Amino acid sequence: MTDRDKAEIFIDEPRRRTPVAGRYDVIVCGGGPAGTAAAVRAAENGASVLLLERQGSLGGTWTGSLMTWLMDVENKSGLLDRLTDGICSLGSLYCRQHGDYSFCPEDMKCVMEQMAVEAGVSLLYHTMLAGVITEVPQGGGVPAVKGVITESKSRRQAFLAPVIVDATGDGDAAAMAGCSFFMGEEGTGRMQPMSMIALVCGLSVRDVRPFCLNYESCPGEAQRHFQELFASCGIRLSYSMPVLTHLKGDLFSVSLNHEYQVPCDDARQITDAVIRARAEVLGALHKLAAADKRWESAIIAHTADAIGVREGRRIRGNYTVTREDLISGRTFEDGICDVTFNVDIHVSGKTGSGSWDDGGVCVKPYQIPLRALIAADVRGLVLAGRLISGDFYAHASYRTGGNILKIGEAAGVLAAAAARTGVAPDEVPFDVVREVLGSGIGT
Ligand SMILES: Cc1cc2nc3c(=O)[nH]c(=O)nc-3n(C[C@H](O)[C@H](O)[C@H](O)COP(=O)(O)OP(=O)(O)OC[C@H]3O[C@@H](n4cnc5c(N)ncnc54)[C@H](O)[C@@H]3O)c2cc1C
């Protein structure tokens, strides 16, 4: 039960007049990888764009949550190439044989921010989306978005736009606008766990090489070695397959924590999870430093500003990608992203065996159609990132880095085209989006 559900006393706030602080063609809510890609692509396609973000940097899970390993990146040119070129030039990025990328989160922040600024995106940090303004057309019908309400140091403000992109990861904008959504596995409600990741420095690459994702040809081997190291020191972890990633110089990221069944829309439960997670991460690394010589000089430089949320709301769109689509390798006339990644469901409780499973799905390369990025219940709302319309299993596959970026790009191009031509996103001809995104999408 949430704090909201428990409330017995309610306050009636006096009628408030909220100042309109700006008008744009497109407002992107959430500056994670999907939101950044959407904002950059929308601005490059002629739209005036506001990108609002509750943290003080772009990148979301990739930076604020210190998730530093991009998967399913092969054959995903476009913005991905520009990002990887940018972080390579800063000395980040180790490329493994089969194509995944690791990166330093500070470099990623910097490159994304410059990219957005150069594209002419208006950035607004430390700004929380607090509401979505919708209007039901005269004579009834589906409500249409008109703008957003934000809360920040500038207090409560309104920003207006005919097209809004929800890239909050958790689907906050869509939920506020009244869209229907799914959370967790249909039938069971199980959800993927959250994780608190940390940055560690002061280690010798030579000493810890066998535990690093970067240097083993099979990532599972490195994780198994790392797990055995903790076990040999008598340290029990909530995530049974911990991950060590070499980022740059003597900087590493460590992921060893799982927080189970924490809903993305409950601040109290998220706070409790953060406190538990941080204590576990610091405790485990201090014990390791005391027990193993190779770790005695390790310095825990930083724990993530935001706990990593693998799964939040999945918003109902004009098409929902399903488990069956993954099994059959379905393609679509309006395909915008080719996904090759397997289903990766992290265990949902401490009692689960292993650390992840594929839900019995053998994935054939499949596509995400543009329709899965268009909210079904509210006009003018485009979906970007992990919150697009898909079932529990499909989400567990396309949520990986390369796909998230491509989805964001398509969302941005679509949003700009809709705003420019004054039509709803589902009225934009697919050829317009295909033409801009170019090769590498659709068939
Ligand atoms: C622990 C963990 C490990 C993972 N491991 C891998 C991996 O190894 N490889 C891989 O490729 N992928 C991995 N992923 C998946 C991948 O990183 C994510 O799916 C991807 O980052 C999602 O991007 P997004 O832009 O959709 O959402 P997010 O990255 O969650 O970004 C959402 C943004 O919106 C902002 N926001 C949210 N609500 C509001 C609001 N109300 N107002 C204003 N701003 C708001 C947030 O601050 C954030 O910046 C992992 C994810 C997690 C959590």
The ligand as an ORCA input file, in Angstrom:
! r2SCAN-3c Opt
* xyz 0 1
  C      20.362     -2.049    -13.444
  C      20.202     -2.047    -14.931
  C      21.080     -2.770    -15.708
  C      20.950     -2.762    -17.094
  N      21.880     -3.415    -17.835
  C      21.915     -3.215    -19.165
  C      23.020     -3.694    -19.943
  O      23.946     -4.329    -19.427
  N      23.030     -3.389    -21.270
  C      22.021     -2.686    -21.877
  O      22.097     -2.434    -23.079
  N      20.947     -2.248    -21.159
  C      20.887     -2.481    -19.829
  N      19.838     -1.981    -19.096
  C      18.679     -1.386    -19.792
  C      18.844      0.034    -20.275
  O      19.854      0.742    -19.666
  C      17.558      0.814    -20.100
  O      16.469      0.098    -20.546
  C      17.583      2.151    -20.814
  O      18.544      2.966    -20.211
  C      16.238      2.814    -20.778
  O      16.348      4.108    -21.304
  P      15.133      5.123    -21.207
  O      15.613      6.389    -21.815
  O      13.915      4.477    -21.764
  O      14.842      5.301    -19.647
  P      15.776      5.847    -18.473
  O      17.198      5.546    -18.728
  O      15.146      5.328    -17.227
  O      15.582      7.438    -18.546
  C      14.420      8.086    -18.080
  C      14.763      9.534    -17.762
  O      13.591     10.248    -17.387
  C      13.812     10.985    -16.199
  N      12.522     11.094    -15.496
  C      11.783     10.072    -15.004
  N      10.639     10.542    -14.465
  C      10.670     11.891    -14.615
  C       9.755     12.937    -14.253
  N       8.586     12.675    -13.651
  N      10.105     14.210    -14.538
  C      11.303     14.483    -15.152
  N      12.195     13.523    -15.528
  C      11.870     12.244    -15.265
  C      14.847     10.173    -15.448
  O      15.554     10.946    -14.514
  C      15.726      9.647    -16.595
  O      16.743     10.561    -16.923
  C      19.911     -2.018    -17.707
  C      19.022     -1.300    -16.923
  C      19.158     -1.305    -15.551
  C      18.215     -0.502    -14.721
*
